Amino acid sequence: MWLPSGGHVEPAEDPWHTVRRECLEELRIEAVPASITGDRPTFLTVTRTRGQGQHTDVSLWYVLRGEAGQVTSFDETEFDAIKWLTLDRVLATPEDTLDPHMHRFTRKLMSLIALHRSTR
């Protein structure tokens, strides 16, 4: 299953600081907020995990500015592989191979982008 990078907020840590820390740790890149959303979460999900140690994850989804090819190395203890998908490619990928909320998040992001473009 393909999942977005992420991590847990440490005690007394601001969630945006968590995004910055996790991007550096996992993807070796600086987290730069997208202009349409800033450093605030765009999406919130609640998901029951699968497998050993099941629990409920409450996730804040952020939109970052980036380009394909920007990630040149990653934490191989966190991921087996990484790949970059365009928004259209996300929607063309079977839902059962992605985070269960990825299609819904992608449609919301596409709507935000369209709204942003129409108000320019």
KOLRODREN-862684 format. One record per residue (C-alpha): residue in one letter; y, z, x; residue number from 1. Coordinates in steps of 0.2 Angstrom, whole numbers. Last residue first. Example, Ala and Ser with C-alpha at 12.3 -4.5 7.8 and 13.67 -1.06 7.14 Angstrom:
% residues 2
ATOM, s, -5, 36, 68, 2
ATOM, a, -22, 39, 62, 1
END
This chain:
% residues 120
ATOM, r, 177, -47, -34, 120
ATOM, t, 170, -40, -50, 119
ATOM, s, 157, -53, -52, 118
ATOM, r, 150, -50, -35, 117
ATOM, h, 148, -31, -37, 116
ATOM, l, 140, -34, -54, 115
ATOM, a, 127, -46, -47, 114
ATOM, i, 123, -34, -32, 113
ATOM, l, 121, -20, -44, 112
ATOM, s, 109, -30, -55, 111
ATOM, m, 99, -35, -40, 110
ATOM, l, 98, -17, -35, 109
ATOM, k, 92, -12, -52, 108
ATOM, r, 79, -26, -51, 107
ATOM, t, 73, -20, -34, 106
ATOM, f, 72, -2, -39, 105
ATOM, r, 61, -7, -54, 104
ATOM, h, 50, -17, -43, 103
ATOM, m, 48, -4, -30, 102
ATOM, h, 44, 11, -42, 101
ATOM, p, 25, 11, -39, 100
ATOM, d, 27, 9, -20, 99
ATOM, l, 19, -8, -17, 98
ATOM, t, 2, -16, -17, 97
ATOM, d, -1, -12, -36, 96
ATOM, e, 15, -21, -41, 95
ATOM, p, 9, -38, -34, 94
ATOM, t, 22, -46, -23, 93
ATOM, a, 34, -59, -31, 92
ATOM, l, 47, -46, -36, 91
ATOM, v, 47, -40, -18, 90
ATOM, r, 49, -58, -12, 89
ATOM, d, 64, -60, -23, 88
ATOM, l, 72, -45, -15, 87
ATOM, t, 68, -52, 2, 86
ATOM, l, 54, -43, 11, 85
ATOM, w, 54, -36, 29, 84
ATOM, k, 37, -30, 36, 83
ATOM, i, 30, -14, 44, 82
ATOM, a, 13, -10, 51, 81
ATOM, d, 2, 5, 53, 80
ATOM, f, 16, 17, 49, 79
ATOM, e, 20, 35, 53, 78
ATOM, t, 11, 38, 69, 77
ATOM, e, 17, 21, 74, 76
ATOM, d, 35, 26, 74, 75
ATOM, f, 44, 10, 74, 74
ATOM, s, 50, -4, 86, 73
ATOM, t, 61, -20, 84, 72
ATOM, v, 69, -16, 68, 71
ATOM, q, 84, -27, 66, 70
ATOM, g, 73, -42, 64, 69
ATOM, a, 78, -44, 46, 68
ATOM, e, 95, -38, 44, 67
ATOM, g, 103, -21, 38, 66
ATOM, r, 115, -12, 27, 65
ATOM, l, 107, 3, 18, 64
ATOM, v, 103, 6, 0, 63
ATOM, y, 97, 24, -4, 62
ATOM, w, 83, 30, -14, 61
ATOM, l, 81, 49, -18, 60
ATOM, s, 63, 54, -20, 59
ATOM, v, 55, 68, -30, 58
ATOM, d, 37, 68, -24, 57
ATOM, t, 24, 78, -34, 56
ATOM, h, 9, 84, -24, 55
ATOM, q, -9, 78, -20, 54
ATOM, g, -16, 85, -3, 53
ATOM, q, -29, 73, -1, 52
ATOM, g, -27, 56, -10, 51
ATOM, r, -13, 51, -22, 50
ATOM, t, 5, 57, -24, 49
ATOM, r, 12, 61, -41, 48
ATOM, t, 29, 52, -42, 47
ATOM, v, 47, 57, -48, 46
ATOM, t, 60, 44, -44, 45
ATOM, l, 79, 44, -41, 44
ATOM, f, 89, 28, -38, 43
ATOM, t, 106, 24, -30, 42
ATOM, p, 108, 38, -18, 41
ATOM, r, 125, 41, -11, 40
ATOM, d, 131, 36, 6, 39
ATOM, g, 140, 20, 0, 38
ATOM, t, 133, 10, -14, 37
ATOM, i, 140, -7, -14, 36
ATOM, s, 146, -6, 4, 35
ATOM, a, 128, -3, 10, 34
ATOM, p, 126, 13, 20, 33
ATOM, v, 122, 12, 39, 32
ATOM, a, 107, 21, 45, 31
ATOM, e, 106, 19, 64, 30
ATOM, i, 89, 11, 69, 29
ATOM, r, 73, 18, 78, 28
ATOM, l, 63, 14, 62, 27
ATOM, e, 54, 31, 60, 26
ATOM, e, 64, 44, 69, 25
ATOM, l, 81, 35, 69, 24
ATOM, c, 79, 30, 51, 23
ATOM, e, 73, 48, 46, 22
ATOM, r, 88, 57, 54, 21
ATOM, r, 101, 46, 45, 20
ATOM, v, 92, 47, 28, 19
ATOM, t, 90, 66, 31, 18
ATOM, h, 109, 67, 35, 17
ATOM, w, 112, 58, 18, 16
ATOM, p, 101, 71, 9, 15
ATOM, d, 111, 86, 16, 14
ATOM, e, 100, 98, 26, 13
ATOM, a, 100, 117, 21, 12
ATOM, p, 80, 117, 22, 11
ATOM, e, 74, 100, 29, 10
ATOM, v, 74, 85, 17, 9
ATOM, h, 58, 76, 18, 8
ATOM, g, 55, 59, 24, 7
ATOM, g, 57, 40, 20, 6
ATOM, s, 52, 23, 25, 5
ATOM, p, 48, 11, 10, 4
ATOM, l, 30, 10, 5, 3
ATOM, w, 17, -5, 6, 2
ATOM, m, 0, 0, 0, 1
END
